[in-house]
């Protein structure tokens, strides 16, 4: 079985990802939106909270939750 993957969706429905966790997907969405891949995680997450009001969202594949490998 495939592990659960998280994706972020732009307002136009374009899917980007995958990420291992919901938090990682939200951080990647923030970084993607401002086009700064080295943006600090906390700042990117704060940006995502604003983006969510504009139609950005995060969702998972619905498969079984398998822990992240060490």
Biopython code that builds the backbone (N, CA, C, O; Angstrom):
import numpy as np
from Bio.PDB.StructureBuilder import StructureBuilder

atoms = [
    (1, "UNK", "N", (0.837, -1.182, 0.000)),
    (1, "UNK", "CA", (0.000, 0.000, 0.000)),
    (1, "UNK", "C", (0.883, 1.248, 0.000)),
    (1, "UNK", "O", (1.935, 1.286, 0.638)),
    (2, "UNK", "N", (0.441, 2.235, -0.711)),
    (2, "UNK", "CA", (1.163, 3.505, -0.788)),
    (2, "UNK", "C", (0.918, 4.330, 0.478)),
    (2, "UNK", "O", (-0.176, 4.286, 1.039)),
    (3, "UNK", "N", (1.916, 5.072, 0.927)),
    (3, "UNK", "CA", (1.698, 5.944, 2.084)),
    (3, "UNK", "C", (0.806, 7.131, 1.708)),
    (3, "UNK", "O", (0.684, 7.499, 0.540)),
    (4, "UNK", "N", (0.200, 7.703, 2.720)),
    (4, "UNK", "CA", (-0.641, 8.878, 2.497)),
    (4, "UNK", "C", (0.242, 10.027, 2.041)),
    (4, "UNK", "O", (1.291, 10.290, 2.630)),
    (5, "UNK", "N", (-0.183, 10.696, 1.006)),
    (5, "UNK", "CA", (0.552, 11.845, 0.485)),
    (5, "UNK", "C", (-0.340, 13.080, 0.578)),
    (5, "UNK", "O", (-1.554, 13.004, 0.387)),
    (6, "UNK", "N", (0.279, 14.204, 0.871)),
    (6, "UNK", "CA", (-0.435, 15.470, 0.993)),
    (6, "UNK", "C", (-0.080, 16.362, -0.188)),
    (6, "UNK", "O", (1.078, 16.425, -0.600)),
    (7, "UNK", "N", (-1.063, 17.039, -0.722)),
    (7, "UNK", "CA", (-0.886, 17.943, -1.858)),
    (7, "UNK", "C", (-1.497, 19.289, -1.521)),
    (7, "UNK", "O", (-2.438, 19.370, -0.731)),
    (8, "UNK", "N", (-0.958, 20.354, -2.125)),
    (8, "UNK", "CA", (-1.641, 21.635, -2.016)),
    (8, "UNK", "C", (-2.214, 21.977, -3.378)),
    (8, "UNK", "O", (-1.655, 21.633, -4.419)),
    (9, "UNK", "N", (-3.347, 22.664, -3.340)),
    (9, "UNK", "CA", (-4.076, 23.018, -4.543)),
    (9, "UNK", "C", (-4.188, 24.529, -4.649)),
    (9, "UNK", "O", (-4.586, 25.203, -3.699)),
    (10, "UNK", "N", (-3.836, 25.047, -5.801)),
    (10, "UNK", "CA", (-4.013, 26.474, -6.059)),
    (10, "UNK", "C", (-5.492, 26.744, -6.306)),
    (10, "UNK", "O", (-6.246, 25.795, -6.519)),
    (11, "UNK", "N", (-5.937, 27.995, -6.287)),
    (11, "UNK", "CA", (-7.355, 28.295, -6.494)),
    (11, "UNK", "C", (-7.898, 27.793, -7.838)),
    (11, "UNK", "O", (-9.095, 27.532, -7.959)),
    (12, "UNK", "N", (-7.029, 27.656, -8.847)),
    (12, "UNK", "CA", (-7.496, 27.164, -10.141)),
    (12, "UNK", "C", (-7.582, 25.638, -10.202)),
    (12, "UNK", "O", (-7.937, 25.084, -11.243)),
    (13, "UNK", "N", (-7.259, 24.946, -9.091)),
    (13, "UNK", "CA", (-7.371, 23.499, -9.011)),
    (13, "UNK", "C", (-6.098, 22.746, -9.342)),
    (13, "UNK", "O", (-6.095, 21.516, -9.289)),
    (14, "UNK", "N", (-5.019, 23.431, -9.681)),
    (14, "UNK", "CA", (-3.751, 22.776, -9.990)),
    (14, "UNK", "C", (-3.165, 22.149, -8.736)),
    (14, "UNK", "O", (-3.038, 22.810, -7.705)),
    (15, "UNK", "N", (-2.805, 20.864, -8.823)),
    (15, "UNK", "CA", (-2.271, 20.113, -7.682)),
    (15, "UNK", "C", (-0.746, 20.146, -7.708)),
    (15, "UNK", "O", (-0.131, 20.015, -8.766)),
    (16, "UNK", "N", (-0.147, 20.321, -6.536)),
    (16, "UNK", "CA", (1.307, 20.316, -6.384)),
    (16, "UNK", "C", (1.662, 19.426, -5.199)),
    (16, "UNK", "O", (0.942, 19.399, -4.201)),
    (17, "UNK", "N", (2.762, 18.704, -5.308)),
    (17, "UNK", "CA", (3.196, 17.865, -4.193)),
    (17, "UNK", "C", (3.934, 16.671, -4.733)),
    (17, "UNK", "O", (4.405, 16.715, -5.869)),
    (18, "UNK", "N", (4.052, 15.636, -3.994)),
    (18, "UNK", "CA", (3.474, 15.339, -2.688)),
    (18, "UNK", "C", (4.398, 15.706, -1.532)),
    (18, "UNK", "O", (5.583, 15.980, -1.721)),
    (19, "UNK", "N", (3.825, 15.704, -0.337)),
    (19, "UNK", "CA", (4.556, 15.906, 0.907)),
    (19, "UNK", "C", (4.163, 14.792, 1.867)),
    (19, "UNK", "O", (3.105, 14.182, 1.709)),
    (20, "UNK", "N", (5.005, 14.519, 2.860)),
    (20, "UNK", "CA", (4.707, 13.473, 3.834)),
    (20, "UNK", "C", (3.641, 13.892, 4.838)),
    (20, "UNK", "O", (2.842, 13.061, 5.269)),
    (21, "UNK", "N", (3.618, 15.174, 5.219)),
    (21, "UNK", "CA", (2.676, 15.618, 6.248)),
    (21, "UNK", "C", (1.876, 16.817, 5.757)),
    (21, "UNK", "O", (2.254, 17.498, 4.804)),
    (22, "UNK", "N", (0.766, 17.050, 6.436)),
    (22, "UNK", "CA", (-0.074, 18.199, 6.102)),
    (22, "UNK", "C", (0.701, 19.502, 6.316)),
    (22, "UNK", "O", (0.611, 20.423, 5.504)),
    (23, "UNK", "N", (1.460, 19.572, 7.411)),
    (23, "UNK", "CA", (2.226, 20.782, 7.708)),
    (23, "UNK", "C", (3.242, 21.061, 6.610)),
    (23, "UNK", "O", (3.393, 22.207, 6.187)),
    (24, "UNK", "N", (3.946, 20.026, 6.138)),
    (24, "UNK", "CA", (4.921, 20.202, 5.060)),
    (24, "UNK", "C", (4.244, 20.718, 3.798)),
    (24, "UNK", "O", (4.800, 21.569, 3.104)),
    (25, "UNK", "N", (3.059, 20.219, 3.492)),
    (25, "UNK", "CA", (2.336, 20.669, 2.305)),
    (25, "UNK", "C", (1.964, 22.144, 2.424)),
    (25, "UNK", "O", (2.044, 22.887, 1.445)),
    (26, "UNK", "N", (1.556, 22.570, 3.622)),
    (26, "UNK", "CA", (1.209, 23.979, 3.828)),
    (26, "UNK", "C", (2.439, 24.872, 3.700)),
    (26, "UNK", "O", (2.361, 25.960, 3.129)),
    (27, "UNK", "N", (3.570, 24.419, 4.226)),
    (27, "UNK", "CA", (4.817, 25.176, 4.108)),
    (27, "UNK", "C", (5.229, 25.287, 2.638)),
    (27, "UNK", "O", (5.621, 26.360, 2.179)),
    (28, "UNK", "N", (5.138, 24.179, 1.905)),
    (28, "UNK", "CA", (5.496, 24.206, 0.485)),
    (28, "UNK", "C", (4.577, 25.127, -0.310)),
    (28, "UNK", "O", (5.022, 25.787, -1.249)),
    (29, "UNK", "N", (3.302, 25.177, 0.058)),
    (29, "UNK", "CA", (2.373, 26.082, -0.621)),
    (29, "UNK", "C", (2.785, 27.534, -0.396)),
    (29, "UNK", "O", (2.762, 28.336, -1.330)),
    (30, "UNK", "N", (3.158, 27.874, 0.827)),
    (30, "UNK", "CA", (3.618, 29.232, 1.114)),
    (30, "UNK", "C", (4.869, 29.582, 0.341)),
    (30, "UNK", "O", (4.984, 30.677, -0.210)),
    (31, "UNK", "N", (5.807, 28.651, 0.299)),
    (31, "UNK", "CA", (7.050, 28.888, -0.444)),
    (31, "UNK", "C", (6.782, 29.014, -1.943)),
    (31, "UNK", "O", (7.368, 29.864, -2.613)),
    (32, "UNK", "N", (5.900, 28.171, -2.462)),
    (32, "UNK", "CA", (5.567, 28.208, -3.880)),
    (32, "UNK", "C", (4.906, 29.529, -4.253)),
    (32, "UNK", "O", (5.217, 30.117, -5.289)),
    (33, "UNK", "N", (3.986, 29.994, -3.399)),
    (33, "UNK", "CA", (3.233, 31.210, -3.698)),
    (33, "UNK", "C", (4.129, 32.438, -3.783)),
    (33, "UNK", "O", (3.882, 33.325, -4.601)),
    (34, "UNK", "N", (5.153, 32.504, -2.961)),
    (34, "UNK", "CA", (6.043, 33.675, -2.989)),
    (34, "UNK", "C", (7.304, 33.423, -3.806)),
    (34, "UNK", "O", (8.172, 34.289, -3.915)),
    (35, "UNK", "N", (7.392, 32.210, -4.387)),
    (35, "UNK", "CA", (8.529, 31.838, -5.243)),
    (35, "UNK", "C", (9.866, 31.994, -4.531)),
    (35, "UNK", "O", (10.834, 32.505, -5.096)),
    (36, "UNK", "N", (9.899, 31.544, -3.281)),
    (36, "UNK", "CA", (11.138, 31.591, -2.493)),
    (36, "UNK", "C", (11.331, 30.237, -1.821)),
    (36, "UNK", "O", (10.838, 30.032, -0.712)),
    (37, "UNK", "N", (12.040, 29.303, -2.468)),
    (37, "UNK", "CA", (12.178, 27.950, -1.913)),
    (37, "UNK", "C", (12.930, 27.880, -0.599)),
    (37, "UNK", "O", (12.823, 26.874, 0.102)),
    (38, "UNK", "N", (13.685, 28.902, -0.237)),
    (38, "UNK", "CA", (14.451, 28.880, 1.018)),
    (38, "UNK", "C", (13.760, 29.636, 2.153)),
    (38, "UNK", "O", (14.363, 29.859, 3.202)),
    (39, "UNK", "N", (12.509, 30.029, 1.954)),
    (39, "UNK", "CA", (11.762, 30.777, 2.969)),
    (39, "UNK", "C", (11.632, 29.942, 4.238)),
    (39, "UNK", "O", (11.396, 28.736, 4.167)),
    (40, "UNK", "N", (11.784, 30.580, 5.402)),
    (40, "UNK", "CA", (11.677, 29.880, 6.681)),
    (40, "UNK", "C", (10.318, 29.198, 6.813)),
    (40, "UNK", "O", (9.303, 29.723, 6.354)),
    (41, "UNK", "N", (10.307, 28.034, 7.437)),
    (41, "UNK", "CA", (9.090, 27.240, 7.570)),
    (41, "UNK", "C", (7.967, 27.990, 8.269)),
    (41, "UNK", "O", (6.823, 27.961, 7.817)),
    (42, "UNK", "N", (8.288, 28.658, 9.366)),
    (42, "UNK", "CA", (7.252, 29.365, 10.129)),
    (42, "UNK", "C", (6.633, 30.481, 9.304)),
    (42, "UNK", "O", (5.417, 30.669, 9.329)),
    (43, "UNK", "N", (7.452, 31.218, 8.578)),
    (43, "UNK", "CA", (6.942, 32.310, 7.739)),
    (43, "UNK", "C", (6.079, 31.760, 6.615)),
    (43, "UNK", "O", (5.022, 32.317, 6.316)),
    (44, "UNK", "N", (6.518, 30.674, 5.990)),
    (44, "UNK", "CA", (5.749, 30.068, 4.906)),
    (44, "UNK", "C", (4.394, 29.571, 5.410)),
    (44, "UNK", "O", (3.389, 29.701, 4.711)),
    (45, "UNK", "N", (4.360, 29.003, 6.618)),
    (45, "UNK", "CA", (3.103, 28.527, 7.187)),
    (45, "UNK", "C", (2.153, 29.690, 7.451)),
    (45, "UNK", "O", (0.956, 29.584, 7.184)),
    (46, "UNK", "N", (2.670, 30.788, 7.966)),
    (46, "UNK", "CA", (1.838, 31.977, 8.204)),
    (46, "UNK", "C", (1.263, 32.491, 6.885)),
    (46, "UNK", "O", (0.096, 32.878, 6.820)),
    (47, "UNK", "N", (2.084, 32.493, 5.841)),
    (47, "UNK", "CA", (1.596, 32.908, 4.527)),
    (47, "UNK", "C", (0.481, 31.995, 4.039)),
    (47, "UNK", "O", (-0.492, 32.470, 3.453)),
    (48, "UNK", "N", (0.607, 30.689, 4.270)),
    (48, "UNK", "CA", (-0.421, 29.761, 3.826)),
    (48, "UNK", "C", (-1.761, 30.060, 4.486)),
    (48, "UNK", "O", (-2.805, 29.947, 3.844)),
    (49, "UNK", "N", (-1.743, 30.437, 5.754)),
    (49, "UNK", "CA", (-3.012, 30.752, 6.431)),
    (49, "UNK", "C", (-3.729, 31.886, 5.731)),
    (49, "UNK", "O", (-4.959, 31.895, 5.678)),
    (50, "UNK", "N", (-2.989, 32.845, 5.191)),
    (50, "UNK", "CA", (-3.612, 33.921, 4.417)),
    (50, "UNK", "C", (-4.061, 33.417, 3.051)),
    (50, "UNK", "O", (-5.108, 33.822, 2.546)),
    (51, "UNK", "N", (-3.271, 32.537, 2.459)),
    (51, "UNK", "CA", (-3.617, 31.992, 1.143)),
    (51, "UNK", "C", (-4.895, 31.156, 1.195)),
    (51, "UNK", "O", (-5.653, 31.114, 0.227)),
    (52, "UNK", "N", (-5.131, 30.493, 2.328)),
    (52, "UNK", "CA", (-6.324, 29.653, 2.455)),
    (52, "UNK", "C", (-7.592, 30.483, 2.282)),
    (52, "UNK", "O", (-8.588, 29.986, 1.756)),
    (53, "UNK", "N", (-7.567, 31.725, 2.711)),
    (53, "UNK", "CA", (-8.719, 32.609, 2.535)),
    (53, "UNK", "C", (-8.929, 32.969, 1.070)),
    (53, "UNK", "O", (-10.027, 33.357, 0.672)),
    (54, "UNK", "N", (-7.866, 32.838, 0.264)),
    (54, "UNK", "CA", (-7.934, 33.165, -1.166)),
    (54, "UNK", "C", (-8.229, 31.931, -2.022)),
    (54, "UNK", "O", (-8.240, 32.021, -3.250)),
    (55, "UNK", "N", (-8.467, 30.781, -1.384)),
    (55, "UNK", "CA", (-8.844, 29.591, -2.138)),
    (55, "UNK", "C", (-7.798, 28.501, -2.229)),
    (55, "UNK", "O", (-8.058, 27.462, -2.836)),
    (56, "UNK", "N", (-6.623, 28.697, -1.648)),
    (56, "UNK", "CA", (-5.609, 27.641, -1.629)),
    (56, "UNK", "C", (-6.031, 26.618, -0.587)),
    (56, "UNK", "O", (-6.608, 26.981, 0.439)),
    (57, "UNK", "N", (-5.749, 25.339, -0.837)),
    (57, "UNK", "CA", (-6.119, 24.311, 0.145)),
    (57, "UNK", "C", (-5.121, 23.173, 0.119)),
    (57, "UNK", "O", (-4.325, 23.045, -0.811)),
    (58, "UNK", "N", (-5.175, 22.344, 1.158)),
    (58, "UNK", "CA", (-4.319, 21.168, 1.296)),
    (58, "UNK", "C", (-5.227, 19.975, 1.512)),
    (58, "UNK", "O", (-6.175, 20.040, 2.295)),
    (59, "UNK", "N", (-4.934, 18.875, 0.814)),
    (59, "UNK", "CA", (-5.725, 17.654, 0.971)),
    (59, "UNK", "C", (-4.808, 16.450, 0.785)),
    (59, "UNK", "O", (-3.709, 16.576, 0.245)),
    (60, "UNK", "N", (-5.265, 15.282, 1.235)),
    (60, "UNK", "CA", (-4.450, 14.073, 1.121)),
    (60, "UNK", "C", (-5.086, 13.076, 0.164)),
    (60, "UNK", "O", (-6.225, 13.247, -0.269)),
    (61, "UNK", "N", (-4.334, 12.039, -0.157)),
    (61, "UNK", "CA", (-4.780, 11.041, -1.122)),
    (61, "UNK", "C", (-5.809, 10.077, -0.555)),
    (61, "UNK", "O", (-6.479, 9.378, -1.314)),
    (62, "UNK", "N", (-5.948, 10.027, 0.756)),
    (62, "UNK", "CA", (-6.930, 9.129, 1.364)),
    (62, "UNK", "C", (-6.425, 7.718, 1.579)),
    (62, "UNK", "O", (-7.188, 6.850, 2.004)),
    (63, "UNK", "N", (-5.157, 7.470, 1.295)),
    (63, "UNK", "CA", (-4.609, 6.139, 1.522)),
    (63, "UNK", "C", (-4.202, 5.979, 2.985)),
    (63, "UNK", "O", (-4.291, 6.913, 3.781)),
    (64, "UNK", "N", (-3.759, 4.781, 3.312)),
    (64, "UNK", "CA", (-3.390, 4.467, 4.692)),
    (64, "UNK", "C", (-2.265, 5.363, 5.176)),
    (64, "UNK", "O", (-1.317, 5.635, 4.439)),
    (65, "UNK", "N", (-2.371, 5.821, 6.422)),
    (65, "UNK", "CA", (-1.345, 6.647, 7.019)),
    (65, "UNK", "C", (-0.184, 5.765, 7.477)),
    (65, "UNK", "O", (-0.327, 4.965, 8.402)),
    (66, "UNK", "N", (0.956, 5.918, 6.823)),
    (66, "UNK", "CA", (2.182, 5.183, 7.159)),
    (66, "UNK", "C", (3.173, 6.194, 7.710)),
    (66, "UNK", "O", (3.362, 7.251, 7.108)),
    (67, "UNK", "N", (3.813, 5.900, 8.840)),
    (67, "UNK", "CA", (4.747, 6.869, 9.417)),
    (67, "UNK", "C", (5.884, 7.236, 8.466)),
    (67, "UNK", "O", (6.300, 6.439, 7.625)),
    (68, "UNK", "N", (6.367, 8.445, 8.622)),
    (68, "UNK", "CA", (7.491, 8.923, 7.822)),
    (68, "UNK", "C", (8.726, 8.101, 8.156)),
    (68, "UNK", "O", (9.011, 7.867, 9.330)),
    (69, "UNK", "N", (9.469, 7.654, 7.134)),
    (69, "UNK", "CA", (10.686, 6.873, 7.425)),
    (69, "UNK", "C", (11.734, 7.712, 8.145)),
    (69, "UNK", "O", (11.813, 8.925, 7.946)),
    (70, "UNK", "N", (12.538, 7.062, 8.983)),
    (70, "UNK", "CA", (13.588, 7.762, 9.732)),
    (70, "UNK", "C", (14.787, 8.085, 8.886)),
    (70, "UNK", "O", (15.750, 8.673, 9.378)),
]
sb = StructureBuilder()
sb.init_structure("model")
sb.init_model(0)
sb.init_chain("A")
sb.init_seg("    ")
for serial, (resi, resn, name, xyz) in enumerate(atoms, 1):
    if name == "N":
        sb.init_residue(resn, " ", resi, " ")
    sb.init_atom(name, np.array(xyz, "f"), 0.0, 1.0, " ", f" {name:<3s}", serial, name[0])
structure = sb.get_structure()
